[in-house]
Amino acid sequence: MDVSEAIRTRRAVRSYADRDVSEKTIQELFESVRLAPSARNDQSWRFVAVTENDRLGALYDASFEQRAVDEAPVVIAGISTTPTDTMRCGIETGPVDLAIALDHLSLRAVEMGLGTCWIGSFDQERVTELLDVPAEWQVIELMTLGYPDGELAPVEKDRKPLADIFGFETCPK
Ligand SMILES: Cc1cc2nc3c(=O)[nH]c(=O)nc-3n(C[C@H](O)[C@H](O)[C@H](O)COP(=O)(O)O)c2cc1C
């Protein structure tokens, strides 16, 4: 599978087969995360893969009882260790770095027959406590992971036309 096909095939998977994801597979996925770029190559991030049932159940509660979190055999947390750092453009590095890293993961997952769903709707304090994240760090995003219940195939996506969002030279309005 090439990158273009992985991009077209990835979709938010909220329903998962009753099948575990092996530690070896999870570690292979994180090799793609490890190679992701970051601002100043700081790599000021940590990642946690939650697989134990009790902790998964607590994460389900802490993310407002979403189906994807209920069904997924693995929930990943992307954590910034420097959440107040900014680039010279004034934008925080943490959310940018973590989004790139987890996007690497989501595309590599497709190639390996796995599905993911970004989870930004969660209680920061409860997840921080549950995963024993130091108070000065910040959980940027959660992501569910598992084998999809159903086929993963390129889908027509509900997206704005290119002409609305892209232009040469100046910003399209
Ligand atoms: C930053 C971010 C946060 C998201 N948070 C949630 C979430 O909390 N729960 C959920 O079910 N989907 C969540 N999503 C998934 C989006 O709803 C989904 O990606 C979007 O509708 C496009 O659909 P697609 O991923 O199937 O292409 C999130 C996506 C992103 C990028």
The ligand as a Tripos MOL2 file, in Angstrom:
@<TRIPOS>MOLECULE
LIG
   31    33     1     0     0
SMALL
NO_CHARGES

@<TRIPOS>ATOM
      1 C1         -8.3260   16.3850   16.6500 C.3       1 LIG1
      2 C2         -9.4640   15.4120   16.4430 C.ar      1 LIG1
      3 C3        -10.2880   15.0910   17.5210 C.ar      1 LIG1
      4 C4        -11.3370   14.1650   17.3620 C.ar      1 LIG1
      5 N1        -12.0620   13.7770   18.4440 N.ar      1 LIG1
      6 C5        -13.0070   12.8110   18.2960 C.ar      1 LIG1
      7 C6        -13.7030   12.3050   19.4200 C.ar      1 LIG1
      8 O1        -13.5120   12.7090   20.5650 O.2       1 LIG1
      9 N2        -14.6090   11.3210   19.2070 N.ar      1 LIG1
     10 C7        -14.8470   10.7980   17.9540 C.ar      1 LIG1
     11 O2        -15.6890    9.8740   17.8440 O.2       1 LIG1
     12 N3        -14.2020   11.2660   16.8680 N.ar      1 LIG1
     13 C8        -13.2890   12.2430   17.0130 C.ar      1 LIG1
     14 N4        -12.5780   12.6930   15.9250 N.ar      1 LIG1
     15 C9        -12.8360   12.0770   14.6000 C.3       1 LIG1
     16 C10       -13.4880   13.0440   13.6070 C.3       1 LIG1
     17 O3        -14.8460   13.1990   13.9190 O.3       1 LIG1
     18 C11       -13.3010   12.4490   12.2070 C.3       1 LIG1
     19 O4        -11.9280   12.2870   11.9520 O.3       1 LIG1
     20 C12       -13.9050   13.3620   11.1450 C.3       1 LIG1
     21 O5        -15.3180   13.3380   11.2390 O.3       1 LIG1
     22 C13       -13.5420   12.9390    9.7110 C.3       1 LIG1
     23 O6        -13.9290   11.5970    9.4780 O.3       1 LIG1
     24 P1        -12.8580   10.4880    9.0490 P.3       1 LIG1
     25 O7        -11.8120   10.4220   10.1380 O.co2     1 LIG1
     26 O8        -13.6640    9.2040    8.9660 O.co2     1 LIG1
     27 O9        -12.2710   10.8830    7.7440 O.co2     1 LIG1
     28 C14       -11.5770   13.6200   16.0730 C.ar      1 LIG1
     29 C15       -10.7330   13.9620   15.0020 C.ar      1 LIG1
     30 C16        -9.6900   14.8240   15.1900 C.ar      1 LIG1
     31 C17        -8.7740   15.1120   14.0220 C.3       1 LIG1
@<TRIPOS>BOND
     1     1     2 1
     2     2     3 ar
     3     2    30 ar
     4     3     4 ar
     5     4     5 ar
     6     4    28 ar
     7     5     6 ar
     8     6     7 ar
     9     6    13 1
    10     7     8 2
    11     7     9 ar
    12     9    10 ar
    13    10    11 2
    14    10    12 ar
    15    12    13 ar
    16    13    14 ar
    17    14    15 1
    18    14    28 ar
    19    15    16 1
    20    16    17 1
    21    16    18 1
    22    18    19 1
    23    18    20 1
    24    20    21 1
    25    20    22 1
    26    22    23 1
    27    23    24 1
    28    24    25 2
    29    24    26 1
    30    24    27 1
    31    28    29 ar
    32    29    30 ar
    33    30    31 1
@<TRIPOS>SUBSTRUCTURE
     1 LIG1         1 GROUP 0 **** ****
